Amino acid sequence: MNRFPPKLLLVIVLGIETVVSGWAIVGQLRRPAPPRPPVASLVDAETSRHFRELWSAADTSGQNEDWLALGQAFAVYGFFPEAERCLGQARQLAPQSVDTLFWSGLVMNRLGQTTRSTKYLSEAARRDATRRDECHYISARNHLRGDATADTQKAEAELRQVSSNHLAGQYLLAYLLVHSDRPGEAMPILDRLIAGHGDIHRLYQLRARAAEQLGEFDKARDDREWAERVPETIPTDAVADRLGDRGHQFGLDNRILRAGQLASQKNLDAVVKELNTILKIAYRPRVARLLASIELRRGRSASAVKLLETLIRRDGSTADTLIELGLARQSAMADSGKILGTFQLALRHKLDPETCRLMIRLVKETGTPEELERLEALHKHAEGLQAFRDNRLEEAIPLFRLATTVAHREQADSFYFLGECLRHQRQRRPAVNAYRRCLELRPQHGRAADAVNRLGEG
């Protein structure tokens, strides 16, 4: 039996070790280092720290889940090229991972690479039935954007695979049908959607257009008027929604979420300390509002007032913020004139019945009978508007009638909306009378003038 000489055997063993070590080194070199954009200069310190942790985990473990998590974080914060590099590594490690395929589709969509986005989403839809509707819908939007030109036929084919309860997908399918001169196919879809979602103005607008194409002009006019009385819209950017939904899992947003979840009467001191720390890291309006509400619960109304005043100074006023400030000032026993002025500013942003009620309580204590009468009339007008927009016309009519009897800042509009309610109830002559009274108070009220002309009374 031939035996290797000892020196030759040693050479062979060393050679094998060298080859193995070389492959290991090459493998390490081929693994891409986590992309490192200048995050620290673009996000807050807490989020930057979280990114460093995710980089370290991906670099150390090299596991699909860690690369996916880093890619998701990059995507949520808008670093889409870096997100794609991470997701590319995740796809190499786990080509069948539905999460990785799905997020790759989202990121490619944001990078404008719609063909690749659709490829990943199609594979994700094939592997996961729970994501099928979302994947086909985003793919349809990809086809409408197109890497070069829109492809409406492929978009329609994708939408035909979306289930009937996917609102955005069914709306987009109906939209394509109407805009490709097939209103008859769109009508059953729109009728079904409106039956289930009667508060969405886009559905009525699209059905009005379909009705016009079919020559049903009275129906089209009715739908356009309905569209003016319903407030809701349809969220159509599914990618932005998905990215927004994941924002709370990363960085400072995650810390804010955890602080909010901890808030209870037993540990308010700790939560206040944490929220103040967050505000020092990065000013977030919603954190300031949450902190103000907690301070009110703790009986520290002066602190709540200061927080809300700072919020308004930094980010501008909204009706809701002004109402909160008015309530905080009330709790702090501020001057009644200042409190009333705060609520009046809130009313300029949004005519809201609840704000009117708050003001009525104050005016009853400190105002004149004339001020109270005008404010109560404005309150009726606001309640009438709310009923009108909810299509509760039977409730709106008596409210507007009460509002028209007193001279207040919206009296002309009270007559106009009274006319609208009466017209919708086919009370033509009383409606015209209301429109004319509106025009007497405000001659330049264009909608009232149009309504009179439309009814042949101009």
Protein Blocks (a to p, Z undefined) as FASTA:
>chain_A
ZZddfklmmmmmmmmmmmmmmmmmmmmmmpccddddffklmmcfklmmmmmmmmmmmmmn
opaklmmmmmmmmmmnopamlmmmmmmmmmmmmmmlmklmmmmmmmmmmnopamlmmmmm
mmmmmmmmklmmmmmmmmmmmmmnopmbccfklmmmmmmmpcfklmklmmmmmmmmmmno
paklmmmmmmmmmmmmmmbfklmmmmmmmmmmnopaklmmmmmmmmmmpcbdcdfblmlm
mmmmmmmmgcjllmmmmmmmmpcfklmmmmmmmmmmmmmmpccfklmmmmmmmmmmnopa
mlmmmmmmmmmmmnopafklmmmmmmmmmmnopafklmmmmmmmmmmmpccfklmmmmmm
mmmmmmcfklmmmmmmmmmmmmmmmmmmnopaklmmmmmmmmmmpccfklmmmmmmmmmm
mmmnopaklmmmmmmmmmmmmmmlmklmmmmmmnopZZ
